[in-house]
Amino acid sequence: MNIEERSFEKAILDSKSFVKHTHFADNNRAMPGYAHLDFAPIVKTLQEIKYDGYVSFEPNLTADYESSTLTGLQFIKNLESS
């Protein structure tokens, strides 16, 4: 979506009945929060469509996978509560 879509929000809204799995990675393939993508509107739009499916991470890592995954997960959870 980062390359092909003009709006993450519009793409999610337009395809809401088809969204069954969401894959999060920042624009540099790192965990969310480690680069430039603004995940707040993405998370907000997923909440708006009442998305309750899976979210996965599969980034390129330069650090320990477990700690990076926990950091990325906490970053997304903080967006959910704001």
Contacts in CASP RR format, 6 or more apart in sequence:
PFRMAT RR
TARGET T0000
AUTHOR 0000-0000-0000
METHOD contacts of the structure
MODEL  1
MNIEERSFEKAILDSKSFVKHTHFADNNRAMPGYAHLDFAPIVKTLQEIK
YDGYVSFEPNLTADYESSTLTGLQFIKNLESS
1 8 0 8 1.000
1 11 0 8 1.000
2 27 0 8 1.000
2 37 0 8 1.000
5 11 0 8 1.000
8 41 0 8 1.000
8 42 0 8 1.000
8 45 0 8 1.000
9 41 0 8 1.000
9 42 0 8 1.000
9 44 0 8 1.000
9 45 0 8 1.000
12 19 0 8 1.000
12 42 0 8 1.000
12 45 0 8 1.000
12 46 0 8 1.000
12 49 0 8 1.000
13 45 0 8 1.000
13 48 0 8 1.000
13 49 0 8 1.000
16 49 0 8 1.000
16 51 0 8 1.000
19 46 0 8 1.000
19 49 0 8 1.000
19 51 0 8 1.000
19 53 0 8 1.000
20 53 0 8 1.000
20 54 0 8 1.000
21 53 0 8 1.000
21 54 0 8 1.000
21 56 0 8 1.000
22 46 0 8 1.000
22 51 0 8 1.000
22 53 0 8 1.000
22 54 0 8 1.000
22 55 0 8 1.000
22 56 0 8 1.000
23 55 0 8 1.000
23 56 0 8 1.000
23 57 0 8 1.000
23 58 0 8 1.000
24 31 0 8 1.000
24 32 0 8 1.000
24 39 0 8 1.000
24 55 0 8 1.000
24 56 0 8 1.000
24 57 0 8 1.000
24 76 0 8 1.000
25 31 0 8 1.000
25 32 0 8 1.000
25 57 0 8 1.000
25 58 0 8 1.000
25 59 0 8 1.000
26 32 0 8 1.000
26 33 0 8 1.000
26 34 0 8 1.000
26 35 0 8 1.000
26 36 0 8 1.000
26 37 0 8 1.000
26 59 0 8 1.000
27 35 0 8 1.000
27 36 0 8 1.000
27 37 0 8 1.000
28 34 0 8 1.000
28 35 0 8 1.000
28 36 0 8 1.000
28 60 0 8 1.000
29 59 0 8 1.000
29 60 0 8 1.000
30 59 0 8 1.000
30 60 0 8 1.000
30 61 0 8 1.000
30 62 0 8 1.000
30 68 0 8 1.000
31 57 0 8 1.000
31 59 0 8 1.000
31 61 0 8 1.000
31 68 0 8 1.000
31 69 0 8 1.000
31 71 0 8 1.000
31 72 0 8 1.000
31 75 0 8 1.000
32 39 0 8 1.000
32 57 0 8 1.000
32 72 0 8 1.000
32 75 0 8 1.000
32 76 0 8 1.000
33 39 0 8 1.000
33 72 0 8 1.000
33 75 0 8 1.000
34 59 0 8 1.000
34 72 0 8 1.000
39 75 0 8 1.000
39 76 0 8 1.000
39 79 0 8 1.000
40 79 0 8 1.000
40 82 0 8 1.000
43 76 0 8 1.000
43 79 0 8 1.000
43 80 0 8 1.000
44 79 0 8 1.000
47 80 0 8 1.000
55 76 0 8 1.000
57 69 0 8 1.000
57 72 0 8 1.000
57 73 0 8 1.000
59 68 0 8 1.000
61 68 0 8 1.000
END
